[in-house]
Amino acid sequence: MDSKKDKKITLWMANNGIGLLRVSLGIIFLWFGFIKYFAGQSPIEDLAMRTIRTLNFNILPGGSLPIFLATLECLIGIGLLTGKFLRLTLLLLLIQLVGAFAPVFLFPTEVFKIFPIVPTLAGQYIIKDILIISTGLVIGSTVRGGKLIADPAIAERAKRIEQAKMDEE
């Protein structure tokens, strides 16, 4: 590929990648959250409910837990899709991910066939959250107006300017 086309494609990816990442993650959360409103449709519903009961010391009534989780995930999805209240949305995402990872420690025999090498289907479902954490970090890096920079020379100048600003503070 010639250099001009490569630069143009790279610039397009830098200008659109984070927005597409945010929308993609929003779709996933809205979708997975929505199916939790319907009993028996989520492949890890039982494990998720037992995890929430354990984490909240059975304070929340059992019948409200599926609605709570479904609503939390739908709110995260809507926040990501719209880009509104992004800081709050990312905080909710962090809280949800703590709960999503908890079964690894609370119920390891249900997460791994052979600990910690061979995950069960539920374990695979949870392990994919590592990618979601990274995605949330990348999206979070833009809440103050940051963005990807496709040109290395411009990126280096921007890095030096940012460092100088931080040194002044």
N, C-alpha and C positions, 0 to 999 in steps of 0.2 A: 504494500500500500504506500502511495506516495506521502510525503511528509505533510503536504497541505491538507489532504483528506484526513490523515491521522490526527492532526491538530484540531480540525473541525469536529471530528467525532469525539475526541477527548474533551474538548470544550463543551460540547452538548452534554456529555455524561456528567461533567463537573457541575454544569448549570442545572441539570434535571435529576441527577441521581438521588440526592437526599430527599427531595420531594416525592419521588417515586417510591423510595424506601419507606417514607412515612405513610404514604397512601397504602402501600402493600401491607405493611404491618397493621394499619387500621382495618383493612378488609379482613385480615386473619382474626384479629381480636373481635370484631363485630360478628363475624361468622361463628367462631367458636363460642362466643358468649351467647349468641342467639340460640344455638342448639341446646344450650344448658337450660333454657326455659322449658324444654320438653323432656320429661323424665325418661331415662334410659337411652337417650340419643348420644350422649357423650361417652366415649370409650373409657374414660377414667373418672366417671361421675362418682362411683363409690369411694375410690381412693381420695378424690378431692374432698368429698364431704367428711370422711374420717379425719383427714388432715386438718380441715377447718375446725372441726369439733375439738381436736387435740390442741390446736394453737390458741383457741379462745376459751379453753377450759370448760367447754359446754355451756358457756354463758348465753350465746345466741340460740334461740329455739331451733331445733333440728329442721322443721319445715321451712324456715326462712332461709336456710343456708344455700340451697340451689338458686333461689331468686337473688340473694345477695351476690353470689359469685357471677351469675349471669349478668346482672346489672353492672357490676364492677367491670367486667370484660367488655360489655357493650359501651359503657362510658369511655373506656380507654380507646376502643375502636373509633367512636364518634369524634373524640378529641383529636386523634391522629388524622382521621380523614379530613376534618375541617381545619386543623391547624390552630384552632381556638383553645385558649387556656392550656397551652402546650406544657408549661412548667407543672401545672397541677396534673395534667394527663401523665406526664413522665413520673411524677411522684406516685400516682396510682399504679402505674406500670411497675415501679420498683416494689411497692407493697405486694402486688399480685405475684411478682416473680419470687419473692421470699416465700410466699405460700406455695408456689408451684414447685420450688426446689425442696421444700421441707420433707416430702415423702422419702427422699434419698436418705435422710437421717432418721426419720420416724419409722419408716416401713421398708428398710433396705431389702428384705426378702421378697417384697412385691415389686421392687424396682429392678432387681438384678437376679438372673438365674445363677450366675457365678459372680460374686462381688469381687471387685468392681469392674469386671471385664465384660461380661455378657449381660446386657440389659434385657429386661422383658419388654413387651410392647409398651407397657405403661412407662418403663424406664426410657425407652426411645422417645416417647412423647415428651418426657421431662427434659431429657438431654438436649433436645432441639432448642430449649430455652436459653442455652448458652449463646446461640445466635441472636435471640431476641434481646438479650442483655447488651450485646455489642451494637445491635441496631439502635437500641434506646440511647446508648452513649453517643453514637454518631448523630442522631437526631437532636439530642440534648446539646451537642456542641454548637448548634445553630440557633438556639433560642435568643441569643443576643445579637443575631444578624450575621453570624459566621457562615462561611460557605467553603466549598471545595475550590481550590485554585488549580487549574489545569496546567499552567505554565510554570515550570520549576523556578525560573528566574524571578518571576513575580511572587511566587510562594516564598522564596528565600528573602526577598525584600520585605514582604509582609511580616514574616517571622521576626526579622530584625526590628521593624517598627514596633511590633507588639511587645517584644522583649524590652525595648527602650521605654515604652509606656509603663510596663510593670516595674522597671527599675526606678522610675520617677515616683511611684507610689510608695 
